[in-house]
Amino acid sequence: MTDDLPLAGLTVVVTRPRDQALELAQKIEQAGGVALLFPLLEITAITDTNALNGQIARLGQFNLAIFISPNAVRYGIAAIRAAGELPRTLKIATVGQGSARALRETGISNIIAPTERFDSEGLLALPELNKVSGWRVLIFRGDGGRELLGDTLRERGATVEYASCYRRTKPRLDKGALLAAGPDAIIATSSEALDHLSQMLNAGDRQALCNTALFVPHERIAGRARDLGWPRVHVTSSGDDGVCSALIAWAGQRGNGNGEQGNA
């Protein structure tokens, strides 16, 4: 390992959906690492759009639209613009800076988004969402997910609907390729992806991977990882830069002989 190539000699598994993993993989390789793409989830458009189109037709009746992920932005905004444009009076919110950036790239500004904690709790803590009694809120998301956001807004007096605009599926993967690579680190960005990985592995596979460092972007995902038996879990800051910074810091500790310390 060198200062210029801090991840030299390390194989890092990126488990994001393939088309969302390329930029992170490039950053890992620029730092000298080998990035192995092993997408534990695939993201596709929903096949039955009747419900979504009906909600978009009523979009002018809503006060607030929330996009819970970059995928929600991608598929939700595409569906909206296929039918027209966003109503001028509609407030727009999201839970993370990645989603906020994706919204800005579509030309949307004045976005309500947390600047510290990037999750539903962080969004709900903002003053803009404290007084929503009487509001109608449409939450763009995948098929299923956490209910905290909608439940809390209902408790605050809002009427909430979920708009499913994409679906997550579990692709068939060759776990042999993962095991043969002998990875030094695995990046997992959702509890659902971790569950899929766990379902693929038998006891012997888990033993083979037990010394692999696992990097996750949220304490909630870390908790799920620990429940599934991962002993070395590192919680990173959000975004590709946060993940890479954590990887580089961890690699530096290894190189200095300090052992491995996950911030579990």
N, C-alpha and C positions, 0 to 999 in steps of 0.2 A: 504493500500500500504506500502511495505517495500523497503529498498534499494536493497535487494536481489531479490524481486519480484515487480519491479516498475509498472507493468501493472496489478497487482492483482485486481480482481473485475471488470475488463473492458472487454467488448466484442468488438472485432475488426473484421470487415468484410474484407476479402481479395477477390478481384474481378478478379484477374488474371486467365488465363486459368488454369485448375485444376493441370495439371502436372508441371506447373511452379510456383504454389503457395505453394507447400509443404514445401520448405525450409524456406520461410518467415513465414508461419504458425507455424512452429516448433520454430522459434526464438521468436515469440510472446508468445507462450505457455511457453517457458523456462523463459520468463520474468514475468510469472504469469497470462497472459491474456488468454481469450478464443478466439480462432481463428475460425471464421465461413467462410467456403469456399463457395463463391457465384460467380462462374465463369461467367462473363458477355460475354466472347468470348470463342470460341473453335478454336483451330488451327489444321488444317489437311493438308495433302499433296494434291496438286492439282490432279484432276482426269485426265485431258487431258495434257499429258506431251510432246506432239509433238513439240510445240514451244520451250519449255525449253531444250529439248534434242538437237534441232537444234542449239540453241545458244551455248550449251556446246560443241557441235562438232566443233564450230568455235572459241573456247576459245583461241586458240593459236594466233588468229588475234588481240586480245585485249591487251592493255597496262595495264589496271587497272580493277580490280574487287572490287566492294564495297558491303559489306554485312551490311544491315541497322539494323539488330536486331539479337539476339540469335536464333530466329526462322529461319531467313534467313541463318544463319550459319548451323543450324541443317539440314534443308532440301536442301539448296544449295550445301553444301559440300557432302552430301549423294548422290545427283544426279550426281555431278562431278565425284566422286570416283566410282560410278557404271559404268561410261563410261571410266575411266582412272585415270589420275592424273592431278594436277594443272601444267600448263606450268611453267618452271623454271623462265622465264622472266616476268611472270605476277606479277605486284604489287598488294598487298592486302590492303584494307582499310576498316574501319568501323567507326561508329559514336559514339560508347560508349565503356566503359571499360568492361561491361558485355559481349558484343559481342566479344571484343578482347580476353577476357578470354576463351570464347567458341572456338575461332579460335585456340588459343594456345593449348587447350585440344585436338584438332585434329592434332597437330604436326606442325602447321603453326607458323612461327616466322616472324620477320621484318614486323610488322603490322603498317600501318599508322593509327593513331587514336588520337583524341584530349585528352588532359590530364586535361582540365578545364571544358569547356562547352561541354556537351555530347549530341549533336544534329547535324543536317545537317549544321547549321551555324558554329558550332565549328569545324567540319571537313573542311568546305570550307575556314576557316580562316588559316589553316595550310599552310606553305610555299610550301609543297610538291604538293599541288593542285592549286597553283597559275599559273603555267606555263604548261598548258595541251593542248595547241593548237596542233592539229593534232593527239591527242591521241584518241584511241577507248576505251570507258568505258562501262562496263557491271555492272548494279546495281541489285543485288539480293534482292528481297523484297516479300511481300505478294501481294495479288490481290488488287491493288490500293494503295493510300497513297499520301503523299505530293510530289509535283513536284519540289520543290525548288532546290534540289540537282542537278537533271538532267538539269533543266533550266539554272542554274548558270554555270555548266560545259560547256553547249553548248555555252553560251555567251562568255566563255573563249576560245572557239575554238575547243572543243572536240566533237566527235561523241558519242552519248549516246544511249544505249538500256537498257530497263528494262527487267529483267528476273523474272517472277512470279513463285515462287517455293513453295508457300504454300497459303492457303486460310483461311480467318477468317469468321466464321459463328456465328450467335446469337442463343445460345441454349435456349430451353424452360425452364423457371425457375419458381419456386413457390415463388412469391413475398411475400406471406403470411408468409413463414418461415423467411424471412428477417425482416418483420415488427414485427413478434412475438418475435424475439430475442431482440428487443429494443437496437440496437447496440449503443455503445458509439463513435465508429469511423469507417469510411469506407476508404479503400485504393483503389484508382483507378489509373491505370497506362497508360490510353490512353483516348483521347477524344471520340473515338468510343465507348468505354465501357460506358462512362458517358452518351452518347446519348442513348445507349440501355437501361440503367437504367431509364433515364428520360421518355422514351417511355413506360416503364412498369408501371409507377406510375401515379395515378390520383391526383387531388388536395388534397384530404384527406390524401393520402399516403405521399405526399410531406410535408404536415403539420406535420405529425407524425415524419418525419425524419429531420425536419428543425433545430433541435438542435444538430444533429449529426455532429461531426467534420469530414471533408473530407481531406484526405492526398493524394497529387499528387506529382510526381517527376519532374514536369517542369512547368514553368510559363505559357507556351502556354496552357497546360491542365487546369491550374488554371483559365485562362481567359475564357475558355469554361465553366468551372464549374460555374463561376460567371454569365455568360450569361444565364445559365440554372436555376439560382436562388439559388445556394448553398451559404448561408451566412457566413459559417465558413470554410475557405479553408486554408490549410497549405501546403506550398511548401517545399518538403524535398530535401535532397541531394540524389544523385543517388544510386541505389543498395539497397539490403536488409538492409545493415547496416545503410544507410542513412535514410531509412524509419523507422527503429526501434529506431534510435537515436531521430528522431523527435517525435515519439510516446511517448517515455520515457520523453522527455523534456516537452511535453504537459501535460502528466499525472502528472508530478511534479508540474507544475503550478496549475493544478486543486487541487492537494492535499494541496498546500500552500494557497489556497483560493485567488489566483491571477486572477481568471476568465479565460476566453479563449481568446487568442490573436492569430489570424491567421496572417501569414505574407503576407497578401493580398496586 
